[in-house]
Amino acid sequence: QVQLVESGGGLVQPGGSLRLSCAVSGIIFSTYTMGWYRQAPGKQRELVATITNGGNINYADSVKGRFTISRDNPKNTLSLQMNSLKPDDTAVYYCRLIRPSRPDYWGQGTQVTVSS
């Protein structure tokens, strides 16, 4: 079956960095657009960044210039490099495999906490 497993979350001080990874199995990863989303307590889940199978990238305004999304198709891995982290970046981060006209797949999420 299809599995998306995130890793790399944790506690970091403001201004610090983290790198999230999403390992995908059970599906032809290279075919699909992938994305990172996040959900803070009491808020709706929101887009962080997406990357198409052709490498086109889109970022939320709130993370532009600080976060970098990338994919390694041979390794079936999606990554998110997060720099200059702020307390407002605190959330559970999810990876998503986007399938047009069919249900998407989501990972279980990884907690990122930015606090001094």
HUDAPE-V990088 format. One record per residue. N is the residue number from 1. OMEGA is omega as a letter, one per 20 degrees, with the letter a starting at -180 (NA if undefined). Layout:
n-><N & N>
omega-><OMEGA & OMEGA>
//
This chain:
n-><1 & 2 & 3 & 4 & 5 & 6 & 7 & 8 & 9 & 10 & 11 & 12 & 13 & 14 & 15 & 16 & 17 & 18 & 19 & 20 & 21 & 22 & 23 & 24 & 25 & 26 & 27 & 28 & 29 & 30 & 31 & 32 & 33 & 34 & 35 & 36 & 37 & 38 & 39 & 40 & 41 & 42 & 43 & 44 & 45 & 46 & 47 & 48 & 49 & 50 & 51 & 52 & 53 & 54 & 55 & 56 & 57 & 58 & 59 & 60 & 61 & 62 & 63 & 64 & 65 & 66 & 67 & 68 & 69 & 70 & 71 & 72 & 73 & 74 & 75 & 76 & 77 & 78 & 79 & 80 & 81 & 82 & 83 & 84 & 85 & 86 & 87 & 88 & 89 & 90 & 91 & 92 & 93 & 94 & 95 & 96 & 97 & 98 & 99 & 100 & 101 & 102 & 103 & 104 & 105 & 106 & 107 & 108 & 109 & 110 & 111 & 112 & 113 & 114 & 115 & 116>
omega-><a & r & r & a & r & r & r & r & r & r & a & r & r & a & a & a & r & r & r & r & r & r & a & r & r & a & r & a & a & a & a & r & r & r & r & r & r & r & r & a & r & a & r & r & a & r & r & a & r & r & a & r & r & r & r & a & r & r & r & a & a & a & a & r & a & a & r & r & r & r & r & a & r & a & r & a & r & a & r & r & a & r & r & a & a & r & r & r & r & a & r & a & a & r & a & r & a & a & r & r & r & r & r & r & r & r & a & r & r & a & r & r & r & a & r & NA>
//
